[in-house]
């Protein structure tokens, strides 16, 4: 591990069209010392990757205008982003299979709760 990576915070992209939901997620992530970015829809997230941006974790809503979450995941994965951990988020508890089959690593139903454990 090089010195630049060692001790740096996780880079997390939140793909969420709801401003309120985004503010809550971003605040929770910052409390965990994460470096955060936001995309309002899947197309904005794909564009970030096309610009050369990378992230450690992506939290991705399902229903969004322009490009939904599962479509964005397929495109991001097809660009070679295989190391990033992608978490599908939706109030639709039946979305698990769709997210996983489209390349997400896991699914979390909304509303989410932040649990931080101290080791």
C-alpha positions in Angstrom: 0.0 0.0 0.0 1.5 3.3 -1.0 1.7 6.3 1.4 -1.0 8.1 -0.6 -3.5 5.3 -0.1 -2.5 4.6 3.5 -4.7 6.5 6.0 -6.9 8.1 3.3 -10.6 8.1 3.7 -13.0 6.0 1.5 -14.3 7.8 -1.5 -18.1 7.3 -1.7 -20.4 8.3 -4.6 -24.1 8.8 -3.7 -26.4 8.4 -6.7 -29.7 9.8 -5.5 -32.2 12.1 -7.1 -33.9 13.2 -3.9 -32.0 16.2 -2.4 -33.2 15.4 1.1 -32.2 11.7 0.9 -28.8 12.8 -0.5 -28.2 15.3 2.3 -28.9 12.6 4.9 -26.7 10.0 3.3 -23.9 12.5 2.7 -24.0 13.7 6.3 -23.9 10.1 7.6 -20.9 9.3 5.4 -19.0 12.4 6.5 -19.5 11.4 10.1 -17.6 8.3 9.2 -14.8 10.4 7.6 -15.7 9.5 4.1 -14.8 11.7 1.1 -18.2 12.1 -0.7 -19.6 13.1 -4.1 -23.1 13.1 -5.4 -24.8 12.4 -8.7 -28.5 13.2 -9.2 -29.1 10.4 -11.6 -27.3 7.4 -13.2 -26.1 9.4 -16.3 -24.3 11.9 -14.0 -22.6 9.0 -12.3 -21.6 7.4 -15.6 -20.2 10.8 -16.7 -18.1 11.0 -13.6 -16.5 7.7 -14.5 -16.0 8.8 -18.1 -14.1 11.9 -16.7 -11.8 9.4 -14.9 -13.2 9.7 -11.4 -13.1 6.6 -9.3 -14.7 5.6 -6.0 -14.4 2.9 -3.4 -18.1 2.6 -2.8 -21.2 3.6 -4.7 -24.6 4.0 -3.0 -27.2 3.9 -5.8 -30.9 4.6 -5.7 -33.1 2.6 -8.0 -35.7 5.0 -9.5 -34.2 8.2 -10.9 -34.9 10.3 -14.0 -32.7 10.1 -17.2 -31.0 6.8 -16.1 -32.1 4.6 -13.3 -29.7 2.9 -10.8 -29.5 -0.6 -12.3 -28.8 0.9 -15.8 -26.0 3.0 -14.3 -24.5 0.0 -12.5 -24.4 -2.0 -15.8 -22.7 0.9 -17.6 -20.2 1.5 -14.8 -19.3 -2.1 -14.6 -18.9 -2.3 -18.4 -16.3 0.5 -18.2 -14.1 -1.8 -16.1 -15.0 -0.6 -12.7 -14.9 -4.0 -11.0 -13.1 -3.0 -7.8 -15.8 -0.5 -6.6 -18.3 -1.9 -4.2 -21.8 -1.0 -5.3 -24.8 -0.9 -2.9 -28.3 -0.7 -4.4 -30.8 1.3 -2.4 -34.5 1.3 -2.7 -37.8 1.5 -0.7 -38.9 -1.3 -3.0 -37.7 -4.3 -1.0 -38.2 -6.5 -4.1 -35.4 -4.7 -5.9 -32.7 -7.0 -4.5 -32.6 -9.4 -7.4 -32.5 -6.7 -10.0 -29.6 -4.9 -8.4 -27.6 -8.0 -7.8 -28.2 -9.3 -11.4 -27.1 -5.9 -12.8 -23.8 -5.9 -10.9 -24.4 -4.5 -7.4 -22.5 -6.2 -4.6 -25.4 -5.9 -2.1 -28.8 -4.3 -1.5 -30.1 -2.2 1.4 -33.7 -1.3 1.8 -34.6 2.3 2.6 -34.9 3.9 5.1 -31.4 3.0 6.1 -29.9 3.2 9.6 -26.3 4.0 10.2 -24.5 1.7 12.6 -20.9 2.4 13.3 -19.0 -0.1 15.4 -15.8 0.8 17.1 -13.1 -1.9 17.2 
